[in-house]
Amino acid sequence: MRSLTLPAPYCTVALDCAIRLKTEAAVPGTLYQRLVIAEQNLTSELYPYQERVFLFVDPELVSPSVCSALLLEIQAAQEQQTPEACMRHVVSHALQAALGEACHAGTLQRKLQASPRLVLERYFHAVVAAVEQMASEPSPSREGHLERLEEIYCSLLGPAAAARGRCGGKRLLLPSGDPLQDQLPSIPLPSPHITFHLWTDEDQLWKELVLFLRPRSQLRLSADLEALDLQGVPPDRESARTSVLSTDSGIERDLPSGADELPSTGSPEMERAGLQRKGGIKKRVWPPDILMPSSWDGPPGLHRRTGRPSGDGELLPGVSRLHTARVLVLGDDRMLGRLARAYYAIRKRETQKFCLTPRLSLQLYYIPVLAPEKPAASRHLELGELATFLGRADPWYENTINTLCPAIHKLAEMPLSLNTSRTIDPFILDVITYYIRMGTQPIYFQIYTVKIFFSDLSQDPAEDIFLTELKVKIQDSKIPRDGFSPRRRGVAEGPGAELSICYQKALLSHRVREVTVSLRATGLVLKTLAASDNDVSGPTYCPPAAAPVTDHRCLNVSVTEVVKTSNLAGRSFSTVTNSFRTASIQIQSQDQRLLTLSLDKDGRRTFRDVVRFEVAPCLEPCSGAQKSKVLISHRQEMERTKAKAKPLLMPINTFSGIIQ
């Protein structure tokens, strides 16, 4: 109990462990049963939760040998984890945990092994029902629980085995009449169900999440996969929006009397309602306590109902989060930039089709896999900045995950064996399983948006986002002189470009202070992560349902400025690097030089011929100061002002989060 009084994240981890220990002490075998059912997607009406691990790899960033080695290890492990084998594990574990030495484990496993699929499913559902009924009772009876499991055990082994051993006694007898002396055999815990994906499509993550909620046999995919409706929410016939030719003026006083009165259900007027104009446009109304963006990561607060996966809860009446998608990406900072774009696209889709958020808990994980380039050691470190930051914030992550990269490359260098009977050591899979199950504390990272203006005025401005870095280079090409004032004679142009920089200086008091400077620079870099712990400053920010984390919503800007000096030998130029912090920034080229922008160190995300760009924290796609009317149960209308615009934060799960 003393651990619960410690600051976060210690109290959060201690609370989760206390809940698990209390559940297992009340009903032995509950945690194992629920974990296997959820991870292996076994069908159970009493525990309908399902989980799936999506392993995404960018084939352009990770070598084919690494992809083949990971895929071979995953397939080798899951070939032994059939649904029948997992159901046998659940039945055996539940009976052994409850009956103890009175359970003849060897005979039980042989009987389950010989049972057909239908018989095995019947005993599986019987065991799950007994355990879940015991766990749901406020004051469970241990004797009644043992009696139910003993009946299942005796029914499974048959009357002959029940006659030789006393079901419910201290221990059973062997067929020879000798007491059972051997130890109970260990029952393995299957690894999670992992699907391997080569990330080749921008919308691939969205499509996989939709298919996880509805299998291909139940889902008719449209062009953009937006045909998925909410299950469990009754359709609102009044919320349907219809378009017809209107003959009235649209002014309320001009409407005929009784125009706002709705006809009775099933009447001819109701059937023709889709072809008539209503008194205004009505939108679907959600309950007043729902804020869609902040509800993505689960209900607020540290407490959750025992036995349910993290992030569950009923966000809408009748709609529960029964699915948990654990998205694991392998790669470097470029892969995380791609994940941030997919995460933003999903959140933006939710503003148009509110279908994933109420029924899916999305958890993000990251394992760094950097290319083993010995000559370019600095480039190797540059592409792993976010992994280095996670290691500094969470020593557990540093010792467990950041040290996995050499082992993955060593696995890829091993020759592939065609002998299928050879046992494959699932070392990488075991670490991934450990990370997926124990990494429950997220660290939130601010996503930044950039608006880019090009030299060609006929080209529309582009908008994009980045997570770790935006790099600016000066192009050798120049803008045509049309529209620019000529330079004075005798003025040396020098290297770089003349830039106008306008930014909001980051202050501890959070006061807005704008600074505008003009200087000549050869390039600049905007980083979202501090280079060291000493560079992290600012107050703490507490996202919903998360422990306090250090505020990382601060851009670290490094400008390589050109300094001109004059002496007897003439003019000379040198460079000096200046650094400052800001929340948002605008940069424009003042002379004929054009700029090249590179986002998240990815050469595929490069913008050329840029004259101006603006960077600011990315906001939630649907957040903002708006007013909406909510119709409550007793037909009274109340106005609710939504919270002010919230920054879009992408969570990455670690073991302990940021240790304050």
Disulfide bonds with the S-S distance in Angstrom:
Cys154-Cys167 2.11
